Amino acid sequence: MQKKICEFQPNIIHTHLFEAEMVVSQINIGDAKRFSHFHDNIVQFESPLISKTSLKQKITNFYERYIITKVIKPSINNFICISNDTFSYARKVISRKLHGNIHLLVNSIDVSRFSNSETKIVSQKIKLINIGRFAKKKNQIFLIDVAKELRSKGVNFELVFIGDGELLMDVKSYTKKLNLGQQIVFKGKVENVEEDLCDSNFYVHSATYEPLGLVLLEAMASGLPVITLDGKGNRDLIEEGKNGYMIYEQDPELFAQKIISLVENKDKYIEISNYCKEYAKQYDIKEYVNKLLLLYGL
């Protein structure tokens, strides 16, 4: 690695994972500016005094934090945060003398992949979609309870899950237990999620923690109103009643009612769908690159 750095002589080194932070801290990067990307609230930056991890993990994090922070310099180190939540976290765990080097730059999407000029309409069968890995924080099992509520209220719907993960079988088992197999489809991984988004009416999101939630932007660019639980980072993306709704408690009935309210008010549905498309444009990759180049000083 050191040899490659010396040969290439970079002006910018931009790291995206904590493992990369560890690697860069062990090599001589010369006069290159260093940008650390906070895609999440990186626990290794926390003081062991506030960390909620086990003693063993506290010791490991303390050691890794020491390795990284001892080489951080205000003259070369910068930090990019993807949401207000990660920005606030970074300001809490990073030295005050570096606060001027912490920047908020929300992630972006290629809007052209998802844009659809056709006006979204609510068909007789309401199509809901969720995309993501089946992991604890993604909380997809909550959406099975939402589906149960929709069925109890006589809604004709289909809920499509895209993705896999360690908790997939648990969600499938719960679906079977509630006898919802006719309404719920598990598609696994797919190559072109934009096709499934285009074929849907609502994007439903159940994560209890979300650093930002790019899939919400992809859904909006596709014209889908978003109904989501509060994942903290995704607070930046929801304009209540304009591009969707955020539910601040795990209440399946309230979540289902938000969906039903738009099914019953087709004019409001179309209004939100059209606004979603316009809203997503501000997060296009082209604008993002321009902002990133400004941070680089280029």
C-alpha positions, 0 to 999 in steps of 0.5 A: 500500500505504501509503495502504491501511495508513493508512486501515485502521489495522490492529492486526495485520499477518501475513505469510506469504511472504518477498515480503510481508516485503519489502513490509512492511519498506518501509512505516510500519505504525504501532503494529501488531504484526507476525507473520512466518509461517515456513512454511519455513526462509527462507534470506534470514534466514541469515547469508551465512557459513552459507548454502549458496547461490551467491555471487550468491544470497548477495549477494542474500540479504544485501541482502534480509536487511539490508532486513528486519532493520533495521526489526525491533523486539522490541516489535512483531515476532513469528515463528510457526513451523509445526514444531520444525524451523522453530522451531529454524531461526528461533532460529538465524537470528534475533537472540537478543534476539527469541527470546522472540518466536518461537512454535511453532504447528503448522499445521492442517486442517479435520478435518471435511472428511476424517473418515470414521466407517467403519472402514478395512479392507485390501481384496484390492487395496491402494490407496496414495496420494501427493499433492503437486507433482512437484518434486525435494524431493518425490522421488516417483520413490522411490515407483516403486522402492517399487512395484517392490519391492511387485510383486516380492513379489507384492503386489496394489496400486495407487499413485495420484499426485495433482498435477502439476509439472516432474518429472511426466514424469520419474516417468511415464517411469521408471514406463514403463521399469519396466513398472509402468503397470498398477499406477500411476495419475497423476490430475493435479490434483483438486478434492476430494482427500478423496474419493481419500483415503477410497478409499485404504488407505495414504498414502505420502510420499517428500519428502526435506524437508518443513517439516511436511506437512499432507497427512499430517494430512489422510491421518490424518484420513481413517484412513490409516496413513502411511508416510513418509521423514524430511523433518525437519518431519514428525517432529512428526507421526509416532508410530512404530507408532501412526499410521504409520512413518518411514523414515530412509533411502531404502530401497525394500525397507524402505519396502515391508516396512512396508506389507506388515507392516500388510497381513498384520496386519489387526488392527494396521492397524485399530488404527493407522487408528482412532488416526490419526483421533483423532490428527488431531483435535488439529490441527483449524482451530478449535483453531488459531484459538484459539491464534492469537488468544492470540498476537495478544493478543485 
